[in-house]
């Protein structure tokens, strides 16, 4: 089995894979020690972290486990056409790799609804071109509260309705945030489809569910896209290091 560990700005995600299939999912920091000291036979591990906290690497070293750390310097199954690859977030790399794996030789826009909303574009030549970063739902709501005198901090889970025309302060704030993001996404998709009419869209991230009702039929949702990408990169590097390694493709 392979273990993928994704440490983001807000959340921790871990996945145990059998070849290309995600079999077990974890999201608590304490789960990592339980996994590596448990009875599951884990042959290979990859770690991705957005911040500077190296607790996962330290724990793996403590138990004398070898692992890969995702960066632009690791071998990748796609080419990076990015002027500053050293600044490219590992979650953006992993998600883009997975989007390209499931839709190869196709223009793909990957959208990740996390702490930030990230847009990443892979062209038909399987080359990562770059994308965009904008504030996520929580960041926008906190900014409205922090930088105004009277606007409250609204929790979108506390409000059942998200009408475009807000009927009080809370729904007006949520309209500006949620529908602002909704139309931002629509504009991004239209931009890339003006370049390539057959552009596919793949969405992921914890806040993607807020927009599920507005997705077009050809938008694909994969909640564990980053973990899947980490596993794909891990297998790619295992094959490069040990060419005879055998893995069954998830695509058949």
LOLO-271989 format. One record per residue (C-alpha): residue number from 1; residue in three letters; x, y negated, z negated. Coordinates in Angstrom, 3 decimals. Each point is the difference from the previous one (the first is absolute). Layout:
// residues N
pos_code_X_Y_Z
NUM_ALA_X_Y_Z
...
This chain:
// residues 252
pos_code_X_Y_Z
1_UNK_0.000_0.000_0.000
2_UNK_0.984_-3.647_0.438
3_UNK_-0.671_-2.854_-2.418
4_UNK_-0.608_-3.580_1.154
5_UNK_0.064_-2.805_-2.580
6_UNK_-1.306_-3.466_0.903
7_UNK_0.505_-2.766_-2.591
8_UNK_-1.819_-3.107_1.197
9_UNK_-0.552_-3.482_-1.380
10_UNK_-2.977_1.162_-2.071
11_UNK_-0.518_3.740_0.311
12_UNK_1.971_3.241_-0.127
13_UNK_-0.895_2.791_2.402
14_UNK_1.507_3.464_0.268
15_UNK_-0.797_2.842_2.343
16_UNK_1.009_3.651_0.141
17_UNK_0.146_1.253_3.572
18_UNK_0.107_3.459_1.506
19_UNK_1.604_-0.695_3.371
20_UNK_-2.117_-2.903_1.327
21_UNK_-3.043_0.636_-2.192
22_UNK_-0.645_-2.026_-3.139
23_UNK_-1.043_2.527_-2.643
24_UNK_0.125_-1.969_-3.257
25_UNK_-0.268_-3.719_-0.754
26_UNK_1.083_-1.822_-3.189
27_UNK_-0.141_-3.651_-1.050
28_UNK_1.365_-0.235_-3.556
29_UNK_3.600_-0.803_-0.909
30_UNK_0.143_2.895_-2.485
31_UNK_-0.968_2.440_2.744
32_UNK_3.464_-0.083_1.581
33_UNK_1.710_1.723_-2.926
34_UNK_-2.792_2.573_-0.177
35_UNK_0.399_0.753_3.699
36_UNK_3.760_0.461_0.020
37_UNK_0.029_2.066_-3.195
38_UNK_-3.004_2.101_0.991
39_UNK_-0.226_3.348_1.731
40_UNK_-0.370_-1.376_3.545
41_UNK_3.073_0.699_2.114
42_UNK_0.941_-3.370_1.456
43_UNK_2.800_0.208_2.539
44_UNK_0.223_-3.599_1.204
45_UNK_-0.920_-3.426_-1.429
46_UNK_-0.278_-3.509_1.433
47_UNK_-0.510_-3.214_-1.979
48_UNK_-1.271_-3.353_1.234
49_UNK_-0.148_-3.044_-2.244
50_UNK_-1.014_-3.562_0.762
51_UNK_1.553_-1.590_-3.098
52_UNK_3.340_0.306_-1.789
53_UNK_-1.066_2.412_-2.766
54_UNK_1.957_3.234_0.510
55_UNK_-1.761_2.057_-2.681
56_UNK_-0.970_2.748_2.454
57_UNK_3.540_0.387_1.312
58_UNK_1.346_-0.022_-3.559
59_UNK_-2.438_2.722_-1.028
60_UNK_0.873_2.173_3.000
61_UNK_3.713_-0.452_-0.708
62_UNK_-0.596_0.924_-3.648
63_UNK_-1.409_3.349_1.150
64_UNK_2.795_0.344_2.565
65_UNK_-2.372_-0.101_2.962
66_UNK_1.283_-1.102_3.402
67_UNK_-2.194_-2.379_1.969
68_UNK_-0.183_-2.437_2.907
69_UNK_-0.763_-3.688_-0.548
70_UNK_-1.875_-1.648_2.835
71_UNK_1.633_-3.017_1.629
72_UNK_0.595_-1.198_3.547
73_UNK_3.342_1.858_-0.112
74_UNK_-1.671_3.399_-0.262
75_UNK_-0.587_1.858_3.269
76_UNK_-3.463_-0.811_1.337
77_UNK_-2.140_1.570_2.721
78_UNK_-0.813_-3.470_1.366
79_UNK_2.301_-2.848_1.035
80_UNK_-0.048_-3.229_-2.012
81_UNK_-0.014_-3.176_2.078
82_UNK_0.103_-2.355_-2.975
83_UNK_2.527_-2.809_-0.393
84_UNK_0.451_0.580_-3.737
85_UNK_-0.572_3.735_-0.565
86_UNK_1.611_-0.252_-3.446
87_UNK_-2.974_-2.143_-1.115
88_UNK_-2.649_2.328_1.400
89_UNK_-2.095_1.575_-2.746
90_UNK_0.335_3.782_-0.201
91_UNK_-3.785_0.371_-0.232
92_UNK_-0.298_-1.804_3.338
93_UNK_2.583_2.321_1.526
94_UNK_-1.653_3.157_-1.335
95_UNK_-3.525_-1.013_0.994
96_UNK_1.162_-0.907_3.497
97_UNK_1.790_3.324_0.400
98_UNK_-3.164_1.872_-0.970
99_UNK_-2.197_-2.078_2.327
100_UNK_2.392_0.741_2.867
101_UNK_0.123_3.704_-0.919
102_UNK_-3.776_0.354_0.257
103_UNK_-0.268_-2.259_3.079
104_UNK_3.290_0.388_1.921
105_UNK_0.797_-1.851_3.235
106_UNK_-2.943_-2.294_-0.764
107_UNK_-0.178_-3.633_-1.108
108_UNK_-1.005_0.109_-3.666
109_UNK_-0.833_-2.753_-2.479
110_UNK_0.331_1.272_-3.573
111_UNK_-1.732_-2.056_-2.715
112_UNK_0.716_0.622_-3.690
113_UNK_-2.400_-1.569_-2.509
114_UNK_2.129_-0.104_-3.137
115_UNK_1.278_-2.775_-2.267
116_UNK_0.814_-1.669_3.289
117_UNK_-1.660_0.748_3.319
118_UNK_2.646_1.097_2.450
119_UNK_-0.395_0.311_3.747
120_UNK_2.527_2.110_1.899
121_UNK_0.098_0.648_3.728
122_UNK_1.602_2.938_1.806
123_UNK_0.134_-0.272_3.788
124_UNK_-0.547_2.829_2.549
125_UNK_3.767_0.638_0.060
126_UNK_-0.186_1.032_-3.681
127_UNK_1.819_-3.177_-1.030
128_UNK_-0.883_-1.952_-3.133
129_UNK_-0.284_-3.666_1.017
130_UNK_-0.974_-1.627_-3.307
131_UNK_-3.228_-1.501_-1.244
132_UNK_-1.411_-2.315_-2.642
133_UNK_-0.482_-0.306_-3.755
134_UNK_-2.877_-1.785_-1.705
135_UNK_-1.396_-0.076_-3.554
136_UNK_-2.235_2.881_-1.033
137_UNK_-3.393_-0.248_-1.698
138_UNK_1.340_-0.183_-3.551
139_UNK_2.664_-2.552_0.863
140_UNK_-2.522_-2.298_1.698
141_UNK_-2.430_0.204_-2.898
142_UNK_2.740_-0.750_-2.539
143_UNK_1.229_-2.947_2.075
144_UNK_-3.470_-1.572_0.119
145_UNK_-0.223_0.294_-3.780
146_UNK_3.561_-1.143_-0.737
147_UNK_0.146_-3.008_2.298
148_UNK_-3.419_-1.520_-0.685
149_UNK_-1.529_-1.474_-3.129
150_UNK_-3.391_1.718_-0.013
151_UNK_-0.057_3.047_2.241
152_UNK_-0.235_3.231_-2.022
153_UNK_2.004_3.173_0.556
154_UNK_-2.461_2.308_1.717
155_UNK_0.203_3.783_-0.018
156_UNK_-1.483_1.281_3.291
157_UNK_-1.034_3.223_-1.716
158_UNK_-2.270_-1.994_-2.342
159_UNK_-2.025_-1.448_2.889
160_UNK_-2.209_2.386_1.952
161_UNK_-0.614_-2.247_2.990
162_UNK_2.544_-1.696_2.239
163_UNK_-2.174_-2.184_2.272
164_UNK_1.615_-2.298_2.553
165_UNK_-2.078_-2.858_-1.384
166_UNK_0.699_0.042_-3.719
167_UNK_-2.937_-0.922_-2.252
168_UNK_2.057_-0.860_-3.119
169_UNK_3.636_-0.672_-0.889
170_UNK_1.004_3.637_-0.319
171_UNK_-1.531_1.108_3.301
172_UNK_1.346_-3.115_1.733
173_UNK_3.520_0.848_-1.157
174_UNK_-0.377_3.608_1.103
175_UNK_-1.395_-1.098_3.344
176_UNK_3.029_-2.184_0.617
177_UNK_2.408_2.756_-1.042
178_UNK_-1.578_3.178_1.377
179_UNK_-1.511_-1.407_3.176
180_UNK_3.032_-2.205_0.506
181_UNK_2.108_3.169_0.038
182_UNK_-2.588_1.747_2.171
183_UNK_0.239_-2.647_2.718
184_UNK_3.757_-0.225_-0.399
185_UNK_0.190_3.716_0.766
186_UNK_-2.316_-0.381_2.973
187_UNK_2.232_-2.746_1.397
188_UNK_3.131_2.096_-0.422
189_UNK_-1.591_2.969_1.738
190_UNK_-1.174_-2.206_2.879
191_UNK_3.493_-1.450_0.373
192_UNK_1.651_3.379_0.468
193_UNK_-2.786_1.285_2.243
194_UNK_0.600_-2.989_2.262
195_UNK_3.538_1.371_0.439
196_UNK_-1.007_3.662_0.191
197_UNK_-3.688_0.725_0.524
198_UNK_0.445_3.549_-1.307
199_UNK_1.470_-1.074_-3.351
200_UNK_-1.082_2.318_-2.813
201_UNK_-0.496_-1.214_-3.560
202_UNK_0.863_1.988_-3.121
203_UNK_-0.915_-1.335_-3.456
204_UNK_1.110_1.032_-3.462
205_UNK_0.428_-1.438_-3.490
206_UNK_-2.003_-0.205_-3.186
207_UNK_-2.171_-2.939_1.074
208_UNK_-0.906_1.402_3.426
209_UNK_-3.319_1.276_-1.384
210_UNK_-1.291_-3.572_-0.360
211_UNK_-0.004_-0.259_3.796
212_UNK_-1.125_3.502_0.987
213_UNK_-3.502_-1.192_0.934
214_UNK_1.476_-2.343_2.593
215_UNK_2.371_2.397_1.773
216_UNK_-0.527_0.674_3.660
217_UNK_-0.390_3.643_0.984
218_UNK_3.543_0.207_1.397
219_UNK_1.724_-1.155_-3.204
220_UNK_1.574_2.901_-1.873
221_UNK_0.268_0.049_-3.793
222_UNK_2.716_2.083_-1.701
223_UNK_0.184_-0.660_-3.759
224_UNK_3.382_1.721_-0.467
225_UNK_1.737_-1.372_3.097
226_UNK_3.114_-1.248_-1.831
227_UNK_0.529_3.314_-1.802
228_UNK_-0.496_1.830_3.285
229_UNK_2.567_-2.259_1.639
230_UNK_2.486_0.615_-2.793
231_UNK_-0.408_3.741_0.477
232_UNK_0.446_-0.309_3.775
233_UNK_3.208_-1.998_-0.512
234_UNK_1.194_2.559_-2.542
235_UNK_-0.569_2.880_2.436
236_UNK_1.683_-1.987_2.782
237_UNK_3.129_-0.403_-2.130
238_UNK_-0.053_3.624_-1.155
239_UNK_-0.100_1.127_3.639
240_UNK_2.850_-2.378_0.846
241_UNK_2.109_1.355_-2.859
242_UNK_-1.070_3.629_0.356
243_UNK_-1.104_0.508_3.637
244_UNK_-1.285_3.519_-0.662
245_UNK_-2.452_-1.159_-2.658
246_UNK_-3.535_1.153_0.838
247_UNK_-3.113_-2.119_-0.410
248_UNK_-3.449_0.600_1.471
249_UNK_-1.380_-3.082_1.670
250_UNK_-3.223_-1.520_-1.319
251_UNK_-0.951_-0.610_3.638
252_UNK_0.095_3.719_0.791
